[in-house]
Amino acid sequence: MKYYLKYLFMIIIFSSQIFANNIEESIVKIYTVSKIPSYATPWNSSIRRSSGSGAIIDGNRILTNAHVVANQTFIEVKRHGDTKRYEAKVEFISHQVDLAILTLKENIFFKDTKSLSFGSLPRIQQEVTVYGFPMGGNTLSVSTGIVSRIEHNKYAHSREIFLSIQIDAAVNPGSSGGPALSDGKIVGVVMQQLSNSQNIGYLVPIEVVKHFLEDIKDKKYDGFPHIGITTEMMENETLRDVYNMDKNSTGVLLVDISEKSPAFNKLKKGDVILSIDNQKIENDGTLEFRHHQFTSYKYLVDKKQVGEEITMKILRDTKFIDINITLDNIADDNLLVNTVAFDVMPKYFMYGGYVFTPLSRNLLMSSRSTLLPLRKSAGEWAKEDKEEVVILLKVLASKISRGDYNFALWIVDKVNNQKFKNFKEFWEIIKDFNGKYIIIENDDGTKIAIDRKKALDIKQEILTKYSIKSSERL
């Protein structure tokens, strides 16, 4: 009997080692060369080299983070236990939830590998094992921790808020994109660590990963839906009385809505949203997604694919109403200033040394501007007649721009007393103008005058002087 138990114990250890080796062979290191745009000088860019991690999944694909391959110009991957690098390309990418799928030009890379399968959303205090290549190391790192929290958080890559898993396993640069496994199945993808902390890392949850993979089944990435509403908590008793909420009712108050929202003609300011798909919304804006576990009510919207429908129960003027809303939009459809952009170069238009560009979150992040009008615009909803904010980014010194050098990060509201919807319309107004003076104006009444003929005459001179290849990128 003693020998039998010893033999059984050896089999278990041997089987565990084989299982661990199979997992390790499914982990890859990713090498990326990226072109990083400059939003302060939008005609410029720089080159950066970085590395991350990934996991082999079904269909000869590699799952990783979007930020590992963002702005990429060249990607290579290497399997654990191998020295050869293989060229890869991005097949699909979601900057919203920091996920990407890579494919390879040589499928021999996947020979004798095993695809990792997917598990379910882990429980609090469930043990997870994180695989990756932190700090640029060539040797696979394996660390174990527990799930300490599951709730909505801001994703560092996109600055958007989605469900995330907090773990206490070591997560460092280079670990990004690596899988977190429990019982041999992927339950999340490593995405970021909490600055100035020890052993606090975050995963993209498997629910979000599965949503992304379901989305791209039709070979097209649509994104995560966005309603385009602003709500307020209803924890204050007096506020609840104002909106005729009884003691048994809970919900959130609708205080603003984008004109672009699919719910714009259905919801009204002052509506109290009580539930989504028959799931109660609490007064603090959360809902119970598991027994005694709460997160943002946005969770129910995030679970839907673009084009799917939700049912909202609202309280309006003492009446209970059910409203069906088709989720056609993503965040960029509803916002006046788009979400953080990647894989594209910034738009700009230079005229006589005056450089114009759409206001972007990338620019705000890179300039660290504290100008309140710009920050305010970044928090506003788009309208039918205003889809984008145009700014005068800077004024390059020239013989026609003297006296205007102090204009920078300045919002433009009118051209020759004419309003415009977006950057393209702004550009068309200037390009089509045949008069003598172009008058740029903001809503405060401050004006800048540009002599059209002089601006066109010195165009090439400015491009040469400042080593700029083109006067525009639209």
C-alpha positions as CSV (number, residue, x, y, z in Angstrom):
1,M,0.0,0.0,0.0
2,K,2.8,2.3,0.9
3,Y,4.5,1.7,-2.5
4,Y,1.2,2.2,-4.3
5,L,0.7,5.6,-2.6
6,K,4.3,6.6,-3.4
7,Y,3.8,5.5,-7.1
8,L,0.5,7.5,-7.3
9,F,2.2,10.5,-5.8
10,M,5.0,10.4,-8.4
11,I,2.4,10.1,-11.2
12,I,0.6,13.2,-9.9
13,I,3.8,15.2,-9.8
14,F,4.9,14.0,-13.3
15,S,1.4,14.8,-14.7
16,S,1.6,18.3,-13.1
17,Q,5.0,18.9,-14.7
18,I,3.7,17.9,-18.1
19,F,0.7,20.1,-17.7
20,A,2.8,23.1,-16.6
21,N,5.2,22.5,-19.6
22,N,2.2,22.5,-22.0
23,I,1.1,25.9,-20.6
24,E,4.6,27.3,-20.8
25,E,4.9,26.3,-24.5
26,S,1.8,28.3,-25.2
27,I,3.3,31.6,-23.9
28,V,5.1,33.9,-26.3
29,K,7.2,37.0,-26.1
30,I,6.3,39.9,-28.4
31,Y,8.8,42.4,-29.8
32,T,7.3,45.6,-31.2
33,V,8.7,48.6,-33.1
34,S,6.3,51.5,-33.0
35,K,6.0,54.9,-34.6
36,I,4.9,57.3,-31.8
37,P,3.2,60.5,-33.1
38,S,3.8,63.9,-31.7
39,Y,0.6,65.8,-31.0
40,A,2.5,69.0,-30.2
41,T,4.2,68.9,-33.6
42,P,1.8,66.7,-35.6
43,W,4.1,66.3,-38.6
44,N,6.7,64.6,-36.5
45,S,7.0,61.1,-35.0
46,S,9.6,59.0,-33.2
47,I,10.5,55.3,-33.1
48,R,10.2,53.1,-30.0
49,R,11.1,49.5,-29.3
50,S,9.3,47.5,-26.6
51,S,8.3,44.0,-25.6
52,G,5.4,42.3,-24.1
53,S,3.8,38.9,-23.6
54,G,1.0,36.9,-25.2
55,A,-0.8,33.5,-25.3
56,I,-1.6,31.1,-28.1
57,I,-5.3,30.5,-28.5
58,D,-7.4,28.6,-31.0
59,G,-7.1,29.2,-34.7
60,N,-3.3,29.8,-34.7
61,R,-3.8,33.1,-33.0
62,I,-2.0,35.0,-30.3
63,L,-4.0,37.0,-27.6
64,T,-2.2,40.0,-26.1
65,N,-2.8,43.6,-25.0
66,A,-3.5,46.4,-27.5
67,H,-0.9,48.6,-25.9
68,V,1.8,46.0,-26.5
69,V,1.4,46.5,-30.3
70,A,-0.2,50.0,-30.5
71,N,1.2,52.2,-33.3
72,Q,3.2,49.3,-34.5
73,T,5.3,49.3,-37.6
74,F,6.9,45.8,-37.2
75,I,6.1,42.9,-34.8
76,E,8.0,39.7,-34.0
77,V,7.1,36.9,-31.6
78,K,9.1,34.1,-30.0
79,R,7.9,31.0,-28.2
80,H,9.1,30.1,-24.7
81,G,12.0,27.7,-25.1
82,D,12.9,28.8,-28.6
83,T,15.4,31.4,-29.9
84,K,13.9,32.1,-33.3
85,R,11.7,35.1,-33.9
86,Y,8.8,35.1,-36.3
87,E,7.1,38.0,-38.0
88,A,3.6,38.7,-36.9
89,K,0.8,41.1,-37.7
90,V,-2.2,42.6,-36.0
91,E,-5.4,40.9,-37.2
92,F,-7.9,42.7,-34.8
93,I,-7.4,45.3,-32.1
94,S,-9.5,46.9,-29.4
95,H,-7.9,49.9,-27.9
96,Q,-11.1,50.4,-25.8
97,V,-10.4,47.3,-23.7
98,D,-6.7,46.9,-24.4
99,L,-6.9,43.6,-26.4
100,A,-5.4,42.5,-29.7
101,I,-5.2,39.3,-31.8
102,L,-2.0,38.6,-33.7
103,T,-1.5,36.2,-36.6
104,L,1.7,34.9,-38.2
105,K,3.0,34.7,-41.7
106,E,4.6,31.3,-41.0
107,N,2.2,28.9,-39.3
108,I,5.1,26.5,-38.6
109,F,5.4,28.7,-35.5
110,F,2.4,26.9,-34.0
111,K,3.8,23.4,-34.6
112,D,3.5,21.1,-31.5
113,T,1.9,23.9,-29.5
114,K,-1.4,23.7,-27.6
115,S,-4.0,26.4,-27.6
116,L,-5.0,27.6,-24.2
117,S,-8.7,27.5,-23.4
118,F,-10.9,30.0,-21.6
119,G,-12.4,29.7,-18.1
120,S,-15.0,31.9,-16.4
121,L,-14.9,35.0,-14.3
122,P,-12.9,34.0,-11.1
123,R,-14.2,34.4,-7.6
124,I,-12.7,36.7,-4.9
125,Q,-9.7,35.0,-3.3
126,Q,-9.4,32.5,-6.1
127,E,-5.8,31.7,-6.9
128,V,-4.5,32.7,-10.4
129,T,-1.1,32.2,-12.0
130,V,0.4,34.9,-14.3
131,Y,2.7,34.0,-17.1
132,G,4.9,36.5,-19.0
133,F,8.3,38.1,-19.7
134,P,8.5,41.0,-17.3
135,M,11.2,43.7,-17.5
136,G,12.3,42.6,-21.0
137,G,13.7,39.2,-19.7
138,N,14.1,36.3,-22.1
139,T,13.2,33.7,-19.5
140,L,9.5,33.0,-18.8
141,S,8.3,34.3,-15.4
142,V,5.5,32.6,-13.5
143,S,4.0,34.2,-10.4
144,T,0.9,33.3,-8.3
145,G,-1.5,35.4,-6.5
146,I,-5.2,35.7,-5.6
147,V,-8.1,37.8,-6.9
148,S,-8.7,40.6,-4.4
149,R,-11.3,42.7,-6.2
150,I,-13.6,42.8,-9.3
151,E,-15.1,46.1,-10.3
152,H,-15.1,48.8,-12.9
153,N,-11.8,50.7,-13.2
154,K,-10.2,53.1,-15.7
155,Y,-8.0,51.2,-18.2
156,A,-4.7,53.0,-18.5
157,H,-4.4,52.5,-22.3
158,S,-7.8,53.9,-23.4
159,R,-8.8,55.9,-20.3
160,E,-12.2,54.3,-20.6
161,I,-13.9,52.5,-17.7
162,F,-14.6,48.7,-17.9
163,L,-14.8,45.7,-15.6
164,S,-11.3,44.7,-14.3
165,I,-9.8,42.1,-11.9
166,Q,-7.4,43.2,-9.2
167,I,-4.8,40.6,-8.2
168,D,-1.9,40.6,-5.8
169,A,0.5,38.8,-8.1
170,A,3.6,40.6,-9.3
171,V,2.9,42.5,-12.5
172,N,5.7,44.5,-14.2
173,P,6.4,46.1,-17.6
174,G,6.8,43.2,-20.1
175,S,4.2,41.1,-18.4
176,S,1.5,43.0,-20.3
177,G,-0.5,40.7,-22.6
178,G,0.4,37.6,-20.7
179,P,-2.4,35.3,-19.5
180,A,-3.6,34.8,-16.0
181,L,-4.7,31.1,-15.5
182,S,-6.8,29.3,-13.0
183,D,-7.2,25.5,-13.2
184,G,-5.3,25.6,-16.5
185,K,-7.7,28.1,-18.2
186,I,-7.4,31.7,-19.1
187,V,-9.4,33.9,-16.7
188,G,-7.9,37.2,-17.6
189,V,-5.1,39.1,-19.5
190,V,-2.5,41.1,-17.7
191,M,-2.9,44.8,-18.6
192,Q,-1.4,47.2,-15.9
193,Q,-0.1,47.7,-12.4
194,L,-1.0,50.3,-9.9
195,S,1.7,52.9,-9.6
196,N,3.5,53.4,-6.3
197,S,2.2,50.1,-4.9
198,Q,3.5,46.7,-4.3
199,N,2.0,43.6,-6.0
200,I,-1.2,45.2,-7.2
201,G,-1.9,44.3,-10.8
202,Y,-5.0,44.4,-13.0
203,L,-6.4,41.9,-15.5
204,V,-8.8,42.3,-18.4
205,P,-11.5,39.9,-17.2
206,I,-12.4,36.8,-19.3
207,E,-15.9,38.2,-19.8
208,V,-14.4,41.2,-21.6
209,V,-12.0,38.9,-23.6
210,K,-15.0,36.8,-24.7
211,H,-17.0,39.8,-25.8
212,F,-14.1,41.0,-28.0
213,L,-13.7,37.5,-29.6
214,E,-17.4,37.3,-30.2
215,D,-17.4,40.7,-31.8
216,I,-14.7,39.8,-34.3
217,K,-16.3,36.5,-35.4
218,D,-17.7,38.4,-38.5
219,K,-14.1,39.6,-39.3
220,K,-15.0,43.1,-38.2
221,Y,-14.4,44.9,-34.9
222,D,-17.4,47.0,-33.8
223,G,-16.4,47.9,-30.3
224,F,-18.2,48.2,-27.0
225,P,-21.6,50.0,-27.0
226,H,-22.0,53.4,-25.3
227,I,-25.4,55.0,-24.4
228,G,-24.1,58.6,-24.1
229,I,-25.8,59.7,-20.9
230,T,-24.7,61.4,-17.7
231,T,-26.3,60.2,-14.5
232,E,-26.4,61.3,-10.8
233,M,-26.6,59.1,-7.7
234,M,-29.9,59.2,-5.8
235,E,-28.7,58.6,-2.3
236,N,-30.0,62.0,-1.0
237,E,-33.5,61.6,0.5
238,T,-34.6,65.1,-0.5
239,L,-33.6,64.6,-4.1
240,R,-35.5,61.3,-4.1
241,D,-38.6,63.1,-2.8
242,V,-38.3,65.7,-5.6
243,Y,-38.5,63.0,-8.2
244,N,-41.3,61.1,-6.4
245,M,-39.2,58.0,-5.5
246,D,-40.7,55.8,-2.8
247,K,-38.7,54.0,-0.2
248,N,-38.6,50.8,-2.2
249,S,-37.4,52.3,-5.4
250,T,-33.7,52.7,-6.3
251,G,-32.0,54.2,-9.4
252,V,-30.0,57.0,-10.9
253,L,-31.1,60.4,-12.2
254,L,-30.5,61.3,-15.9
255,V,-28.9,64.7,-15.9
256,D,-27.6,65.0,-19.5
257,I,-27.7,63.1,-22.8
258,S,-25.8,63.3,-26.1
259,E,-27.8,64.4,-29.1
260,K,-26.0,61.6,-30.9
261,S,-27.2,59.0,-28.4
262,P,-29.6,56.3,-29.7
263,A,-31.7,57.1,-26.6
264,F,-31.9,60.9,-27.3
265,N,-35.5,60.9,-28.4
266,K,-36.5,58.3,-25.9
267,L,-35.0,59.4,-22.6
268,K,-35.4,62.9,-21.0
269,K,-33.4,64.9,-18.5
270,G,-35.1,64.2,-15.1
271,D,-35.9,60.6,-15.8
272,V,-34.9,58.2,-13.0
273,I,-33.4,55.0,-14.5
274,L,-34.6,52.2,-12.2
275,S,-33.4,49.0,-14.0
276,I,-31.8,47.7,-17.1
277,D,-33.1,44.4,-18.5
278,N,-35.0,43.9,-15.2
279,Q,-31.8,44.2,-13.1
280,K,-32.2,46.7,-10.4
281,I,-29.9,49.8,-10.3
282,E,-28.9,50.9,-6.8
283,N,-29.0,54.5,-5.6
284,D,-25.2,54.7,-5.8
285,G,-25.2,53.7,-9.5
286,T,-24.1,50.1,-9.0
287,L,-25.8,46.8,-9.5
288,E,-25.3,43.3,-8.0
289,F,-23.6,41.3,-10.7
290,R,-22.8,38.5,-8.2
291,H,-24.1,37.7,-4.7
292,H,-22.9,40.6,-2.5
293,Q,-20.7,41.9,-5.3
294,F,-21.5,45.3,-6.9
295,T,-20.1,47.3,-9.8
296,S,-21.2,50.1,-12.1
297,Y,-24.6,49.7,-13.9
298,K,-22.6,50.2,-17.1
299,Y,-21.7,46.5,-16.7
300,L,-25.1,45.6,-18.3
301,V,-24.4,47.8,-21.3
302,D,-20.8,46.5,-21.7
303,K,-22.1,42.9,-22.0
304,K,-24.0,43.8,-25.1
305,Q,-22.7,43.8,-28.6
306,V,-23.1,46.9,-30.8
307,G,-26.6,46.6,-32.4
308,E,-28.2,44.7,-29.5
309,E,-31.0,46.0,-27.5
310,I,-31.6,46.8,-23.8
311,T,-34.8,47.6,-21.9
312,M,-34.7,50.4,-19.4
313,K,-37.4,50.9,-16.7
314,I,-37.7,54.6,-15.9
315,L,-39.7,56.8,-13.5
316,R,-41.0,59.9,-15.3
317,D,-43.5,62.3,-13.7
318,T,-44.7,59.5,-11.3
319,K,-45.2,57.1,-14.2
320,F,-43.2,53.9,-14.7
321,I,-42.2,53.4,-18.4
322,D,-40.3,50.7,-20.2
323,I,-38.1,51.9,-23.0
324,N,-36.2,49.8,-25.5
325,I,-32.9,51.2,-26.8
326,T,-30.8,49.7,-29.6
327,L,-27.1,50.2,-28.8
328,D,-25.8,51.5,-32.1
329,N,-23.1,53.8,-30.8
330,I,-19.6,53.6,-29.4
331,A,-18.1,56.3,-27.2
332,D,-16.6,58.3,-30.1
333,D,-20.0,58.6,-31.7
334,N,-21.3,60.4,-28.6
335,L,-18.3,62.5,-27.4
336,L,-17.3,65.9,-28.6
337,V,-13.7,65.0,-28.2
338,N,-12.9,61.4,-29.2
339,T,-11.3,58.8,-26.9
340,V,-7.5,58.3,-27.0
341,A,-6.4,57.4,-30.5
342,F,-3.8,54.9,-31.7
343,D,-2.5,53.5,-35.0
344,V,-3.2,56.9,-36.7
345,M,-1.2,60.0,-37.2
346,P,-2.8,63.3,-35.9
347,K,-4.7,65.5,-38.3
348,Y,-3.5,69.1,-38.9
349,F,-3.7,71.9,-41.3
350,M,-1.1,74.7,-41.6
351,Y,-1.9,78.0,-43.2
352,G,0.7,80.8,-43.3
353,G,2.4,79.4,-40.2
354,Y,-0.9,79.0,-38.3
355,V,-1.3,75.4,-37.3
356,F,-4.8,74.0,-36.7
357,T,-5.8,70.6,-35.4
358,P,-8.8,68.8,-33.9
359,L,-8.8,68.8,-30.1
360,S,-7.8,65.3,-29.0
361,R,-7.3,63.5,-25.7
362,N,-3.9,62.6,-27.0
363,L,-3.0,66.3,-27.2
364,L,-4.3,67.0,-23.8
365,M,-2.3,64.1,-22.3
366,S,0.9,65.1,-24.1
367,S,0.7,68.8,-23.4
368,R,-0.6,68.4,-19.8
369,S,-2.6,71.6,-20.6
370,T,-4.6,73.1,-17.7
371,L,-6.6,75.4,-19.9
372,L,-10.2,75.0,-18.6
373,P,-12.0,75.5,-21.9
374,L,-10.1,72.6,-23.4
375,R,-10.7,70.4,-20.4
376,K,-14.4,71.4,-20.4
377,S,-14.8,70.5,-24.1
378,A,-13.3,67.1,-23.4
379,G,-16.2,66.3,-21.1
380,E,-19.0,67.4,-23.4
381,W,-21.3,65.5,-25.6
382,A,-21.3,65.9,-29.4
383,K,-24.3,67.7,-31.0
384,E,-25.8,67.6,-34.5
385,D,-24.2,70.9,-35.4
386,K,-20.9,70.4,-33.4
387,E,-19.1,67.0,-33.7
388,E,-15.5,68.2,-33.2
389,V,-13.5,71.0,-31.5
390,V,-10.9,72.8,-33.7
391,I,-8.0,74.6,-32.1
392,L,-5.2,76.8,-33.2
393,L,-2.4,74.6,-32.0
394,K,0.5,77.1,-32.4
395,V,1.8,79.9,-34.6
396,L,5.1,79.3,-36.4
397,A,7.2,82.5,-36.8
398,S,6.8,84.0,-40.2
399,K,6.6,87.5,-41.7
400,I,2.8,87.4,-41.8
401,S,2.2,86.0,-38.2
402,R,4.1,88.6,-36.2
403,G,2.2,89.6,-33.0
404,D,0.3,86.3,-32.9
405,Y,3.0,84.0,-31.5
406,N,1.2,83.9,-28.1
407,F,-1.8,82.1,-29.5
408,A,-1.6,78.4,-28.6
409,L,-4.2,75.8,-27.8
410,W,-6.8,78.3,-28.7
411,I,-10.3,77.2,-29.5
412,V,-11.6,78.3,-32.9
413,D,-15.4,78.8,-33.2
414,K,-15.9,80.7,-36.4
415,V,-14.2,81.3,-39.8
416,N,-15.4,84.6,-41.5
417,N,-18.4,84.6,-39.1
418,Q,-19.3,81.1,-40.2
419,K,-19.7,78.1,-37.8
420,F,-18.6,74.6,-38.7
421,K,-19.4,71.1,-37.6
422,N,-16.0,69.4,-37.6
423,F,-12.3,69.8,-38.7
424,K,-13.0,68.7,-42.3
425,E,-15.7,71.4,-42.7
426,F,-13.4,74.0,-41.1
427,W,-10.7,73.1,-43.6
428,E,-13.1,73.3,-46.6
429,I,-14.3,76.8,-45.6
430,I,-10.7,78.0,-45.7
431,K,-9.7,76.1,-48.8
432,D,-12.7,77.4,-50.8
433,F,-12.3,81.1,-49.6
434,N,-11.3,83.5,-52.4
435,G,-11.5,86.8,-50.5
436,K,-8.7,88.9,-49.1
437,Y,-8.8,88.2,-45.4
438,I,-9.6,85.1,-43.4
439,I,-10.9,86.0,-40.0
440,I,-10.5,83.3,-37.3
441,E,-12.6,84.0,-34.2
442,N,-13.6,82.4,-30.9
443,D,-16.8,82.9,-28.9
444,D,-15.2,85.5,-26.7
445,G,-14.9,87.7,-29.8
446,T,-11.1,87.5,-30.1
447,K,-10.0,87.6,-33.7
448,I,-7.0,86.6,-35.8
449,A,-6.7,88.0,-39.4
450,I,-4.7,86.1,-42.1
451,D,-4.0,87.6,-45.5
452,R,-5.0,84.7,-47.9
453,K,-2.6,85.6,-50.7
454,K,0.4,86.2,-48.5
455,A,-0.3,82.9,-46.7
456,L,-0.4,81.0,-49.9
457,D,2.8,82.8,-51.2
458,I,4.9,81.8,-48.2
459,K,3.6,78.2,-47.9
460,Q,6.7,76.5,-49.4
461,E,9.0,78.9,-47.5
462,I,7.6,77.8,-44.1
463,L,7.6,74.1,-45.0
464,T,11.3,74.3,-46.0
465,K,12.3,76.5,-43.0
466,Y,10.7,74.1,-40.4
467,S,11.5,70.8,-42.3
468,I,7.8,70.0,-42.7
469,K,6.9,67.6,-45.5
470,S,3.2,68.6,-46.0
471,S,1.0,71.5,-44.9
472,E,-1.9,69.2,-44.1
473,R,-3.0,65.7,-43.0
474,L,-6.7,65.2,-42.9
